[in-house]
């Protein structure tokens, strides 16, 4: 393929994920061209026409094949990820799957093995590796400013008294529903990037909202190599959220509150090319404490566009995929271990 020609993309699903997390980034990057979008919703079809002039709206995945696409993005309900990705891989197309890659580690492993057998690129949209606060925490941990990092506390606690999205309202854990499948892949992935492979899992998994079909309040305590530990909290019922990150080391600590702004910016129409994109307000600065001294720590700019710029280079033969899909398989093994831990009331191994 010519580097001068944009890579052609088909997006399967145009809800929040397809429209905000994928479509908005692709529209801002000249390396990509959205060629087709699969949706049957008239309102979403109108959104496609507005955001991606020239893209064709089609009613089924089968209508994507034969279009000479370079990439298919799977942004559908969680329990359809494997089937849709499998069909795309067998059609000879590279694939991005929104997290979670699958609803079981066995299905995820089989999908990755299929991609390897077919020689087709497969990656997973773990976009929160490019959150500004996570980039800041990673930089501080690598710099040695905090000494030897031994503990990471990570919280994602969006206050939601009920799920408003259609399929999420109905989905059980078996369908890939619940906050552990929604936010768990992000927090487990970030902890694994910072601290290394997960060796042990203790979990508390609860459904607190009346009539809830799946978990909405989860705590994980993960043991990593070298005695390092991460404590991960995800909840829809915390009216006062705790720190987004607390990174503790032998000679210092980093703490930051609030959420990375990129999702809200993309949803409100802020383009990734806007100078304000990914930039946190002053009030969202973190703090670093070392040797008894305290200093403000500006949060690094968030960089979701890096996922697709790196993917474009990889598909043209220049560098690695932005996310190794085996990382997602291991993350699902941790989530499955968490369910066993909560059911059995003990620490388990993934």
SERO-510888 format. One record per residue (C-alpha): residue number from 0; residue in three letters; y negated, z, x. Coordinates in nm, 3 decimals. Example, Ala and Ser with C-alpha at 12.3 -4.5 7.8 and 13.67 -1.06 7.14 Angstrom:
<atoms>
<0 'ALA' <0.450 0.780 1.230>>;
<1 'SER' <0.106 0.714 1.367>>;
</atoms>
This chain:
<atoms>
<0 'UNK' <0.000 0.000 0.000>>;
<1 'UNK' <-0.351 -0.078 0.120>>;
<2 'UNK' <-0.574 0.216 0.212>>;
<3 'UNK' <-0.860 0.025 0.050>>;
<4 'UNK' <-0.693 0.025 -0.291>>;
<5 'UNK' <-0.682 0.343 -0.502>>;
<6 'UNK' <-0.345 0.495 -0.577>>;
<7 'UNK' <-0.246 0.442 -0.941>>;
<8 'UNK' <-0.160 0.747 -1.148>>;
<9 'UNK' <0.007 0.822 -1.480>>;
<10 'UNK' <-0.061 1.163 -1.636>>;
<11 'UNK' <0.198 1.301 -1.878>>;
<12 'UNK' <0.020 1.544 -2.110>>;
<13 'UNK' <-0.355 1.586 -2.153>>;
<14 'UNK' <-0.403 1.947 -2.253>>;
<15 'UNK' <-0.580 2.197 -2.029>>;
<16 'UNK' <-0.365 2.113 -1.726>>;
<17 'UNK' <-0.379 1.736 -1.758>>;
<18 'UNK' <-0.747 1.718 -1.846>>;
<19 'UNK' <-0.900 1.997 -1.633>>;
<20 'UNK' <-0.672 2.069 -1.339>>;
<21 'UNK' <-0.561 1.712 -1.272>>;
<22 'UNK' <-0.774 1.456 -1.453>>;
<23 'UNK' <-1.109 1.599 -1.346>>;
<24 'UNK' <-1.008 1.607 -0.979>>;
<25 'UNK' <-0.865 1.256 -0.985>>;
<26 'UNK' <-1.176 1.113 -1.153>>;
<27 'UNK' <-1.392 1.248 -0.870>>;
<28 'UNK' <-1.177 1.115 -0.587>>;
<29 'UNK' <-1.201 0.741 -0.506>>;
<30 'UNK' <-0.853 0.752 -0.353>>;
<31 'UNK' <-0.710 0.772 -0.706>>;
<32 'UNK' <-0.721 0.569 -1.027>>;
<33 'UNK' <-0.583 0.703 -1.355>>;
<34 'UNK' <-0.397 0.406 -1.501>>;
<35 'UNK' <-0.227 0.563 -1.804>>;
<36 'UNK' <-0.207 0.893 -1.992>>;
<37 'UNK' <0.074 1.000 -2.224>>;
<38 'UNK' <-0.054 1.180 -2.533>>;
<39 'UNK' <-0.019 1.141 -2.910>>;
<40 'UNK' <-0.321 1.357 -2.994>>;
<41 'UNK' <-0.620 1.151 -3.123>>;
<42 'UNK' <-0.878 1.399 -2.990>>;
<43 'UNK' <-0.719 1.395 -2.646>>;
<44 'UNK' <-0.702 1.016 -2.654>>;
<45 'UNK' <-1.079 1.013 -2.704>>;
<46 'UNK' <-1.120 1.251 -2.409>>;
<47 'UNK' <-0.915 1.015 -2.191>>;
<48 'UNK' <-1.137 0.721 -2.286>>;
<49 'UNK' <-1.446 0.920 -2.193>>;
<50 'UNK' <-1.318 1.063 -1.864>>;
<51 'UNK' <-1.111 0.770 -1.738>>;
<52 'UNK' <-1.256 0.436 -1.853>>;
<53 'UNK' <-0.992 0.168 -1.826>>;
<54 'UNK' <-0.696 0.406 -1.853>>;
<55 'UNK' <-0.450 0.323 -2.129>>;
<56 'UNK' <-0.326 0.592 -2.366>>;
<57 'UNK' <0.045 0.559 -2.442>>;
<58 'UNK' <0.268 0.754 -2.677>>;
<59 'UNK' <0.577 0.807 -2.461>>;
<60 'UNK' <0.683 0.849 -2.101>>;
<61 'UNK' <0.895 0.534 -2.126>>;
<62 'UNK' <0.575 0.330 -2.153>>;
<63 'UNK' <0.478 0.433 -1.798>>;
<64 'UNK' <0.763 0.252 -1.627>>;
<65 'UNK' <0.697 -0.099 -1.504>>;
<66 'UNK' <0.328 -0.029 -1.438>>;
<67 'UNK' <0.365 -0.016 -1.060>>;
<68 'UNK' <0.241 0.343 -1.050>>;
<69 'UNK' <0.216 0.536 -0.724>>;
<70 'UNK' <0.227 0.880 -0.884>>;
<71 'UNK' <0.321 1.052 -1.210>>;
<72 'UNK' <0.177 1.396 -1.290>>;
<73 'UNK' <0.384 1.619 -1.519>>;
<74 'UNK' <0.143 1.842 -1.714>>;
<75 'UNK' <0.358 1.914 -2.019>>;
<76 'UNK' <0.505 2.240 -2.161>>;
<77 'UNK' <0.711 2.428 -1.905>>;
<78 'UNK' <1.053 2.358 -2.056>>;
<79 'UNK' <0.999 1.980 -2.030>>;
<80 'UNK' <0.903 1.969 -1.661>>;
<81 'UNK' <1.247 1.895 -1.518>>;
<82 'UNK' <1.343 1.625 -1.767>>;
<83 'UNK' <1.013 1.440 -1.730>>;
<84 'UNK' <1.005 1.469 -1.351>>;
<85 'UNK' <1.366 1.351 -1.327>>;
<86 'UNK' <1.288 1.036 -1.526>>;
<87 'UNK' <0.986 0.962 -1.307>>;
<88 'UNK' <1.181 1.008 -0.985>>;
<89 'UNK' <1.461 0.783 -1.110>>;
<90 'UNK' <1.196 0.525 -1.202>>;
<91 'UNK' <1.094 0.520 -0.837>>;
<92 'UNK' <0.763 0.708 -0.859>>;
<93 'UNK' <0.625 1.003 -0.659>>;
<94 'UNK' <0.577 1.313 -0.874>>;
<95 'UNK' <0.345 1.613 -0.904>>;
<96 'UNK' <0.476 1.886 -1.134>>;
<97 'UNK' <0.247 2.154 -1.267>>;
<98 'UNK' <0.376 2.505 -1.204>>;
<99 'UNK' <0.632 2.635 -1.274>>;
<100 'UNK' <0.843 2.355 -1.131>>;
<101 'UNK' <1.123 2.451 -1.374>>;
<102 'UNK' <1.231 2.738 -1.596>>;
<103 'UNK' <1.518 2.828 -1.361>>;
<104 'UNK' <1.566 2.815 -0.987>>;
<105 'UNK' <1.891 2.623 -1.033>>;
<106 'UNK' <1.713 2.343 -1.222>>;
<107 'UNK' <1.430 2.345 -0.967>>;
<108 'UNK' <1.676 2.320 -0.678>>;
<109 'UNK' <1.858 2.030 -0.842>>;
<110 'UNK' <1.528 1.849 -0.895>>;
<111 'UNK' <1.420 1.889 -0.533>>;
<112 'UNK' <1.762 1.774 -0.413>>;
<113 'UNK' <1.738 1.469 -0.639>>;
<114 'UNK' <1.398 1.380 -0.493>>;
<115 'UNK' <1.537 1.411 -0.141>>;
<116 'UNK' <1.842 1.197 -0.228>>;
<117 'UNK' <1.623 0.928 -0.380>>;
<118 'UNK' <1.366 0.951 -0.101>>;
<119 'UNK' <1.083 1.011 -0.348>>;
<120 'UNK' <0.792 1.248 -0.279>>;
<121 'UNK' <0.787 1.554 -0.506>>;
<122 'UNK' <0.530 1.832 -0.488>>;
<123 'UNK' <0.411 2.120 -0.705>>;
<124 'UNK' <0.055 2.193 -0.815>>;
<125 'UNK' <0.006 2.539 -0.660>>;
<126 'UNK' <-0.369 2.496 -0.678>>;
<127 'UNK' <-0.449 2.863 -0.622>>;
<128 'UNK' <-0.370 2.823 -0.255>>;
<129 'UNK' <-0.721 2.673 -0.260>>;
<130 'UNK' <-0.896 2.957 -0.449>>;
<131 'UNK' <-1.199 3.071 -0.251>>;
<132 'UNK' <-1.095 3.437 -0.251>>;
<133 'UNK' <-0.745 3.352 -0.131>>;
<134 'UNK' <-0.885 3.130 0.144>>;
<135 'UNK' <-1.110 3.419 0.248>>;
<136 'UNK' <-0.823 3.670 0.246>>;
<137 'UNK' <-0.606 3.431 0.447>>;
<138 'UNK' <-0.879 3.370 0.702>>;
<139 'UNK' <-0.947 3.741 0.750>>;
<140 'UNK' <-0.576 3.819 0.781>>;
<141 'UNK' <-0.527 3.546 1.042>>;
<142 'UNK' <-0.838 3.643 1.240>>;
<143 'UNK' <-0.715 3.991 1.323>>;
<144 'UNK' <-1.031 4.149 1.178>>;
<145 'UNK' <-0.816 4.376 0.963>>;
<146 'UNK' <-0.559 4.450 1.232>>;
<147 'UNK' <-0.197 4.403 1.130>>;
<148 'UNK' <-0.191 4.336 0.755>>;
<149 'UNK' <0.076 4.546 0.586>>;
<150 'UNK' <-0.015 4.544 0.215>>;
<151 'UNK' <-0.161 4.290 -0.026>>;
<152 'UNK' <-0.260 4.387 -0.379>>;
<153 'UNK' <-0.328 4.092 -0.605>>;
<154 'UNK' <-0.429 4.103 -0.972>>;
<155 'UNK' <-0.485 3.839 -1.235>>;
<156 'UNK' <-0.580 4.010 -1.559>>;
<157 'UNK' <-0.747 3.774 -1.810>>;
<158 'UNK' <-0.814 3.972 -2.129>>;
<159 'UNK' <-0.649 3.782 -2.418>>;
<160 'UNK' <-0.554 3.955 -2.738>>;
<161 'UNK' <-0.354 3.651 -2.844>>;
<162 'UNK' <-0.236 3.320 -2.703>>;
<163 'UNK' <-0.440 3.039 -2.851>>;
<164 'UNK' <-0.250 2.744 -2.706>>;
<165 'UNK' <0.009 2.603 -2.947>>;
<166 'UNK' <0.324 2.595 -2.737>>;
<167 'UNK' <0.235 2.912 -2.545>>;
<168 'UNK' <0.200 3.105 -2.870>>;
<169 'UNK' <0.559 3.022 -2.968>>;
<170 'UNK' <0.737 3.004 -2.630>>;
<171 'UNK' <0.982 3.275 -2.527>>;
<172 'UNK' <1.072 3.356 -2.169>>;
<173 'UNK' <1.375 3.128 -2.205>>;
<174 'UNK' <1.135 2.843 -2.288>>;
<175 'UNK' <0.919 2.919 -1.986>>;
<176 'UNK' <0.670 3.125 -2.186>>;
<177 'UNK' <0.505 3.453 -2.095>>;
<178 'UNK' <0.265 3.564 -1.827>>;
<179 'UNK' <0.533 3.592 -1.558>>;
<180 'UNK' <0.596 3.216 -1.583>>;
<181 'UNK' <0.226 3.140 -1.630>>;
<182 'UNK' <0.063 3.343 -1.352>>;
<183 'UNK' <0.366 3.468 -1.160>>;
<184 'UNK' <0.421 3.140 -0.972>>;
<185 'UNK' <0.064 3.163 -0.839>>;
<186 'UNK' <0.068 3.528 -0.734>>;
<187 'UNK' <0.417 3.511 -0.582>>;
<188 'UNK' <0.324 3.194 -0.394>>;
<189 'UNK' <0.004 3.346 -0.255>>;
<190 'UNK' <0.185 3.663 -0.147>>;
<191 'UNK' <0.456 3.459 0.025>>;
<192 'UNK' <0.200 3.247 0.209>>;
<193 'UNK' <0.020 3.560 0.331>>;
<194 'UNK' <0.316 3.785 0.411>>;
<195 'UNK' <0.622 3.564 0.446>>;
<196 'UNK' <0.952 3.544 0.255>>;
<197 'UNK' <1.030 3.798 -0.018>>;
<198 'UNK' <1.327 4.022 0.061>>;
<199 'UNK' <1.323 4.276 -0.225>>;
<200 'UNK' <1.184 4.288 -0.578>>;
<201 'UNK' <1.094 4.574 -0.810>>;
<202 'UNK' <0.952 4.470 -1.149>>;
<203 'UNK' <0.811 4.614 -1.469>>;
<204 'UNK' <0.792 4.352 -1.746>>;
<205 'UNK' <0.648 4.435 -2.087>>;
<206 'UNK' <0.533 4.271 -2.410>>;
<207 'UNK' <0.244 4.476 -2.550>>;
<208 'UNK' <0.063 4.248 -2.795>>;
<209 'UNK' <0.191 4.285 -3.153>>;
<210 'UNK' <0.420 3.999 -3.246>>;
<211 'UNK' <0.424 3.860 -2.894>>;
<212 'UNK' <0.707 3.617 -2.820>>;
<213 'UNK' <0.710 3.678 -2.443>>;
<214 'UNK' <0.587 3.914 -2.172>>;
<215 'UNK' <0.213 3.976 -2.135>>;
<216 'UNK' <0.197 4.270 -1.891>>;
<217 'UNK' <0.385 4.251 -1.559>>;
<218 'UNK' <0.390 4.440 -1.230>>;
<219 'UNK' <0.585 4.326 -0.923>>;
<220 'UNK' <0.634 4.515 -0.598>>;
<221 'UNK' <0.769 4.275 -0.337>>;
<222 'UNK' <0.908 4.367 0.003>>;
<223 'UNK' <0.843 4.110 0.277>>;
<224 'UNK' <0.955 4.076 0.637>>;
<225 'UNK' <0.847 4.344 0.882>>;
<226 'UNK' <0.800 4.609 0.613>>;
<227 'UNK' <0.501 4.430 0.462>>;
<228 'UNK' <0.451 4.470 0.087>>;
<229 'UNK' <0.270 4.294 -0.193>>;
<230 'UNK' <0.186 4.451 -0.528>>;
<231 'UNK' <0.117 4.192 -0.794>>;
<232 'UNK' <-0.026 4.263 -1.138>>;
<233 'UNK' <-0.066 4.009 -1.417>>;
<234 'UNK' <-0.179 4.116 -1.761>>;
<235 'UNK' <-0.346 3.999 -2.081>>;
<236 'UNK' <-0.407 4.356 -2.202>>;
<237 'UNK' <-0.626 4.502 -1.926>>;
<238 'UNK' <-0.975 4.534 -2.075>>;
<239 'UNK' <-1.108 4.643 -1.735>>;
<240 'UNK' <-0.950 4.436 -1.456>>;
<241 'UNK' <-0.892 4.577 -1.111>>;
<242 'UNK' <-0.978 4.404 -0.782>>;
<243 'UNK' <-0.861 4.045 -0.757>>;
<244 'UNK' <-0.748 4.112 -0.398>>;
<245 'UNK' <-0.712 4.418 -0.180>>;
<246 'UNK' <-0.579 4.331 0.165>>;
<247 'UNK' <-0.497 4.635 0.380>>;
<248 'UNK' <-0.445 4.623 0.753>>;
<249 'UNK' <-0.399 4.866 1.039>>;
<250 'UNK' <-0.770 4.864 1.126>>;
<251 'UNK' <-0.949 4.752 0.811>>;
<252 'UNK' <-0.940 4.621 0.455>>;
<253 'UNK' <-1.082 4.343 0.239>>;
<254 'UNK' <-1.154 4.375 -0.133>>;
<255 'UNK' <-1.296 4.130 -0.385>>;
<256 'UNK' <-1.335 4.140 -0.764>>;
<257 'UNK' <-1.359 3.868 -1.028>>;
<258 'UNK' <-1.202 3.524 -1.054>>;
<259 'UNK' <-1.240 3.203 -0.859>>;
<260 'UNK' <-1.492 2.985 -1.050>>;
<261 'UNK' <-1.322 2.646 -1.018>>;
<262 'UNK' <-1.121 2.649 -1.342>>;
<263 'UNK' <-1.424 2.748 -1.547>>;
<264 'UNK' <-1.642 2.494 -1.369>>;
<265 'UNK' <-1.399 2.208 -1.426>>;
<266 'UNK' <-1.353 2.307 -1.791>>;
<267 'UNK' <-1.730 2.307 -1.845>>;
<268 'UNK' <-1.774 1.965 -1.688>>;
<269 'UNK' <-1.895 2.055 -1.339>>;
<270 'UNK' <-1.780 1.773 -1.113>>;
<271 'UNK' <-1.597 1.855 -0.788>>;
<272 'UNK' <-1.868 1.652 -0.612>>;
<273 'UNK' <-2.143 1.887 -0.737>>;
<274 'UNK' <-2.284 2.103 -0.452>>;
<275 'UNK' <-2.236 2.409 -0.676>>;
<276 'UNK' <-1.866 2.339 -0.727>>;
<277 'UNK' <-1.633 2.606 -0.592>>;
<278 'UNK' <-1.920 2.829 -0.481>>;
<279 'UNK' <-1.913 3.192 -0.594>>;
<280 'UNK' <-2.225 3.376 -0.702>>;
<281 'UNK' <-2.359 3.651 -0.476>>;
<282 'UNK' <-2.226 3.913 -0.716>>;
<283 'UNK' <-1.872 3.793 -0.641>>;
<284 'UNK' <-1.895 3.875 -0.272>>;
<285 'UNK' <-1.620 4.085 -0.132>>;
<286 'UNK' <-1.640 4.370 0.114>>;
<287 'UNK' <-1.474 4.428 0.451>>;
<288 'UNK' <-1.435 4.780 0.586>>;
<289 'UNK' <-1.345 4.831 0.954>>;
<290 'UNK' <-1.390 5.138 1.174>>;
<291 'UNK' <-1.574 5.315 0.895>>;
<292 'UNK' <-1.836 5.042 0.862>>;
<293 'UNK' <-1.879 4.832 0.551>>;
<294 'UNK' <-2.011 4.477 0.535>>;
<295 'UNK' <-2.051 4.221 0.260>>;
<296 'UNK' <-1.808 3.933 0.288>>;
<297 'UNK' <-1.922 3.605 0.129>>;
<298 'UNK' <-1.636 3.428 -0.046>>;
<299 'UNK' <-1.533 3.094 0.100>>;
<300 'UNK' <-1.587 2.791 -0.121>>;
<301 'UNK' <-1.290 2.698 -0.339>>;
<302 'UNK' <-1.126 2.365 -0.262>>;
<303 'UNK' <-0.893 2.240 -0.538>>;
<304 'UNK' <-0.982 1.877 -0.448>>;
<305 'UNK' <-0.801 1.930 -0.116>>;
<306 'UNK' <-0.467 1.913 -0.297>>;
<307 'UNK' <-0.519 1.554 -0.407>>;
<308 'UNK' <-0.693 1.438 -0.090>>;
<309 'UNK' <-0.398 1.569 0.114>>;
<310 'UNK' <-0.151 1.414 -0.129>>;
<311 'UNK' <-0.322 1.074 -0.103>>;
<312 'UNK' <-0.289 1.086 0.275>>;
<313 'UNK' <0.076 1.190 0.251>>;
<314 'UNK' <0.164 0.905 0.014>>;
<315 'UNK' <0.002 0.665 0.261>>;
<316 'UNK' <0.221 0.804 0.539>>;
<317 'UNK' <-0.037 1.032 0.700>>;
<318 'UNK' <0.073 1.396 0.700>>;
<319 'UNK' <0.275 1.633 0.487>>;
<320 'UNK' <0.275 1.693 0.113>>;
<321 'UNK' <0.023 1.962 0.010>>;
<322 'UNK' <0.299 2.194 -0.118>>;
<323 'UNK' <0.663 2.197 -0.008>>;
<324 'UNK' <0.866 2.197 -0.335>>;
<325 'UNK' <1.119 2.432 -0.178>>;
<326 'UNK' <0.843 2.696 -0.185>>;
<327 'UNK' <0.844 2.666 -0.564>>;
<328 'UNK' <1.223 2.704 -0.574>>;
<329 'UNK' <1.198 3.026 -0.375>>;
<330 'UNK' <0.920 3.148 -0.602>>;
<331 'UNK' <1.142 3.097 -0.907>>;
<332 'UNK' <1.418 3.292 -0.734>>;
<333 'UNK' <1.172 3.581 -0.703>>;
<334 'UNK' <1.079 3.554 -1.073>>;
<335 'UNK' <1.447 3.558 -1.172>>;
<336 'UNK' <1.503 3.860 -0.948>>;
<337 'UNK' <1.208 4.028 -1.121>>;
<338 'UNK' <1.374 3.987 -1.459>>;
<339 'UNK' <1.698 4.134 -1.325>>;
<340 'UNK' <1.507 4.424 -1.173>>;
<341 'UNK' <1.329 4.502 -1.499>>;
<342 'UNK' <1.650 4.474 -1.702>>;
<343 'UNK' <1.852 4.689 -1.463>>;
<344 'UNK' <1.582 4.934 -1.357>>;
<345 'UNK' <1.643 4.891 -0.985>>;
<346 'UNK' <1.526 4.706 -0.675>>;
<347 'UNK' <1.707 4.373 -0.629>>;
<348 'UNK' <1.717 4.088 -0.379>>;
<349 'UNK' <1.614 3.733 -0.473>>;
</atoms>
